[in-house]
Amino acid sequence: MVDAGSFKNGITIQYENGIWQVIEFQHVKPGKGSPFVRAKLKNIISGGVIENSFRPTEKFDLAHIDRSEYQYLYADGDLYNFMNTETYDQIALSLSLIHISEPTRRS
């Protein structure tokens, strides 16, 4: 668990039935009222970004994310087969689990 007062850029938390990555955060101490943390969060699945304010003591579950590079091999009916480029392990995924993004262009 992590509280909003301990946010760091890049950590991933479970919030509102989703997994979010902290992009930016700011501790705000207004002249009147209680301090709060303003954070910009990015949804890991959809890529959507939200801004929200939290009490510094508000607690969140941490989400552990493992990132690996996989190579597409072939389609077998409704399943798409991929291979981990480091371990050569193969996995099969249905299309509903696959997020297709545009390739990154390097200039």
N, C-alpha and C positions, 0 to 999 in steps of 0.2 A: 504494500500500500504506500501511496505517496500523497502528501497533502498539497494543495494548490500553492502554498507558500514556498514549497520546495521544487517547483517546476524548473526544468532546464530545457533548452532548445533541443529537440530531437527525441525526447522520451515519448513513449507510446502508452496511452492509458485507455481503459475501458470507460466509456461515457455514453449514456443514453442508448444502450443496446448496440453500440458500435465500437470500433477501435479507431482511435484518433491519435495523431502525432502533433506534439506541441511545436508550432512553427516559430511563434514569437510570444513573449509574455512581458508584462510590466507590472511591478508592484506600485500601487497607487495609494497615497496617504492624503486624503482630502483634509482641508482645514476643519471641516465639520463632518461628523459621521465616522464610521468604521473604515479601516483600510480594506482594500480588496485587490485581487489580482485580475488584470485584464489579459486574456489570452486569445491567440489566434490558433485554431485547431484545424488540421486537415484530416478528412476521413480517408483511411488507408484503402478502403474498398472502392468508393465512388470517386475519390479525388476532390470532393466538395470541401470548401473552406468556410468556417464559421468563426465569429468573434463572440466571446462570452465573458462575463465577469463572475468570479468566484470568491467566496470568503477564504481567507488564507488557511483556515483550519479544515476546509472541506476536503474529504479523503476520496481517493480514486484507486482502483486496482490497476497495477501495472500490467501491460500486455507485452509479452516477449515475442519478438519478431525475428525469425531466422530468414536470411536472404541468401538464395543460391541461384546460380545461373543454370538454366535448363535449355536444352536444344530440342526443337520440335522434330519428331521422327516421322510419324505417320498417323493417319486416322483409321480407326477400325470400327465401323458402324457409327455409334453415337459417342465413342470414346476417342480422345486424342492422346497420343503417347509421346512422352517427353523423356529425355535422358539428362541426368545431372552431369555437367561437363567435368566435374572433378572426381566424383566417385563412380560414375557410369551406372548408377542406379536408375532404373526406369520406373515411371509412374504413368498411370492412365487417368485422365480427367474428363468429365463430361463438359460440354460446352457451357453449361450454366455456371461452372466454377472458374471459367477462364476469362480474364480481363485482358482485352486486346487494346494496346496503346500504339500510338504512332511511334516509329523508330526515332531515336534522337539523331538529329543531323549535326554533324561537326563541320565547322567552317574552317 
